[in-house]
Amino acid sequence: MRVTVIGCSGSFPGPESPASCYLVEADGFAMLLELGSGALGVLQRFHSPYEIDAVLLSHLHPDHCMDMCGFYVARNYNPDGRSPRIPVYGPADTGRQMSRAYGLPSDDGMDEAFEFRPLPGGAWEIGPFTVTAVQTPHPVEAYAFRIEAGGRVLAYSGDTGESADLVELARGADLFLCEASFLDAPNLPPDLHLTAREAGEHATRAGAGRLVLTHLVPWNDANDSLAEAKASGFGGPIELAHVGATYDV
């Protein structure tokens, strides 16, 4: 399984990165994990948008899904012909919200390009991947994912506050891609995002092999996030996500 960071900026695109998007590939199958604001343009530096086989969305905040609008145009109106319809997994309301975001006249307006599927319970298959989702504490319906292929495990936090369920989902993951939106400060809002220290603590409790900090909000100094995570007690390698970073899991 290969993971390429397309976008890792939190909450809105930053000067160095679009918002959340990760390309996950195995056995010739290409899946997008998120497609946030600005990510579609950068994706084209690494992979054709016409050769994506599935999309997996953790929640419907714009920094995780808004470039589905441009993706719809690219796949539906290409002069060389419409791209094949592909599955898009997300919260139950994904199809309606994406259609409304683009201003389409009906709630199923993107169905020509995408087959919207609600996230199943338990584990399910997407191409060569086995995916498991758990709901996370966040102001909207949001999920974290465990993605397995070839005996290897990628865990992705999505957006979350502190969560014992996330720890279990990431148990023994080879790579834990974990949000680190906040730096330690008094009176942080609960059930919204993790600090970099909390990301390290979750990785430690999960026994993850490698921690990559992502969802890095532009107004924070990412080096402070890295230092905070390294002081958390996590014993494995820790690094900051950046556009173009590739991980063979």
N, C-alpha and C positions, 0 to 999 in steps of 0.2 A: 504494500500500500504506500503510495506517495502522496504527500500533502504539500501543496504550494500555497503560500500566503499571497492572496490577491489584494486584500485590504484588511487593516487591523486597527484603524482609528475608531475610537469609541464615541458614540453619540452624534458625531458629525464628521465629515471628512476633514483631515488635517493637511498641512502643506506637503507632507511626505507620503501620505497614504489616503486612499478612499476608506469608506467605512467597511464594515465586516464582510468578508468573502474569502472562502478557502476552496481550492480545487482539490478534490480527493479522487485518486485514480487507482485502479487495480484491474489487471487482466483486460486491458483495453477499454474499460468502462470509466467514464468521466462524470463525476457528480459535483455539483456546486453545493457547498454548505454555506448558506446565506448568499444574498446578492444585494448588499446595502448601497447607500448613496455613493455614486461615483465609481462603483466597482466594475461596471460593464466595460468601460473604456480601458481600464488597466488589464482586465481579463484578456483582452485581445493581444496583449504583448506575450501571453504565455500559452493561450489555447484558443482555438476557434470557437466562437459562441454557437456555431452551427453544428458542433460536434460534442455537445453536452447531452448526456443521456438521462439526467434526473436532477432535481433540485430539492434540497432539504432546508426548510426555514424554521428557525427556533421560535420566532414570534414576529409580530407585525409592526414593530416600531420601524420608522423609515430607514434608520441606519443599518437595518438587517434585511430589508426587502424592497426598498423603493425602486431599485434598478430593474425589478421585474417588468416595469412599464416599458423601458427601452428594450429589454430582452424580448418582450412581446412583439414590438415593432420589427426588430432585427430578424426574428424567426418567421414572422407572419407575412412580411411584405418584401422580402428579398427578391430582387428582379430575377434571380436565377431559379426561383421557385420556393414555395413555402417549405419550411423545415418540418420534419416529422413531429407529431404531437408527443410531448414527453410528460412524465409524471412530475408533479410538484407536491411534496408532502409538507404540511404545515398545520397550524391551528384550524379548527373547523370552518372558520369564516374567511379563509385566505382568498378563495376565488372571488367572492363578493367584494372584499376590501380592495383587492388589486384592480378589479374592473372599475370600481368607483374612483380609485386614485388616478386612473388614466382618463376618466370622464366618459367611459363607455355607457351607452344608453341602457344596458341590461346588466344584471348582476352576474351573468355567466358570459360576459362579453369576451373574455380571454380563452374560452374553451376551444376555439379553433387551434390554438397553439399549445395549450397546457391541459393536462388532465389533473385537476386539483383533487388531492386525496387527504382526508383527515389523518392525523398521526394515529396509528393503531396502538392498542395496548400491548404490552409485552414486547417480544422481539419479532422483527419481520425482515424480509429480504428486499434489498434494492440491488439488482444486478449481482455482483459478487460479494456484496456487503451484507452483514447481519447488523441491523440497527436496533437499538433500544433507546427509548425516550423516557425521561422522568420530568415531571413538572417542577419548576423552580420558583422561589419567591421573587416576584417582580410585579410591578403595577398592572401589567396585562398578562394574559395567558402566555406562558413562556416555558421553554423546555431546554434541557441539556440532553446530549446524545452520546451514546457509546457506539462506536462503529468498529466492527471486527471483520477482518479478512485474512486468510492464510495463517490463522493462529496469532495474529498481532492485533493490538487494540489501540485505537485513538479515542480519547475522551475529550469532549468539548462542552464547556460550561454554559454556553449561551450567556444571557444576562441573568444574574442571580444575586441574591443576598446569601448569607450563610445558610448552608444546607447539608444536613446529614445524608439526605438522599443523593446529593451530588457526590459525596464521598463514596458511597456504595457503588454508584454508577461508574466512578473512575477507578474502582478497586483494581490494582495491578496493571493499570494502563501503561503501555510502553511510552506513549506520548500523551500528555495532558495539556491541552490548549485551553487556558483558563483566563477569564477576564480579570483585569486588575485596574478598574476604573478609578478607584479612590486611593489617595494616600492617607495614612493615619491622621486623624484630626478629631477634635471633640465634636460630639453631637451630629455625627453622620446619620443620614436617614436610614432607618432599618428596611430590610427586605427590598433593596434596590440594586446595589452593586457590592462587589468585594473590594477590599483594599488589596494591595500587593502582598502585604503580610498575610492576610487571610487566604489568598490564593496559595501561598507557600504552605500554610497550615493545612489546607484541604488536601494538597498534594501529599503531604507527609502522612496524614491519616489514611489516605487512599493507598499508600504504598506505590505511587506512580514512579515510573522510571525516569522520566524527563519532563520538566515543566517549561512551557513557553507562555509568557505573559502576553495577553492581547487585549483588545478593546481599550487601547491606551488613549485617554482623552487628551486632545491637543494642548489644553491649558496646563497640564502637568508636565514636569520634567521626567522623561522616561527613565533617565539614569537614577532618579530618586526612587522610582518604582522598582527598578532592578535591585537597588541596594536594600530596600525594605524587604523584598521577597527573600533575598539572600540571608537576611538576618532572622528569618522566620524559623529556622531550624531544619528546613528541608535539606536532605543529604545528597540529592541528585543534582545533575546539571540544570541550571536555570538560565534562560535567555529571553530577550525581547523579540517579539514578532516584528518582522519588517517585510515590506513588499518584495516579493521574489524569493523569500526564504523557502527552501525546499527540505522536506524531511522524509527520509525513507524509513517507514515505520516497520 
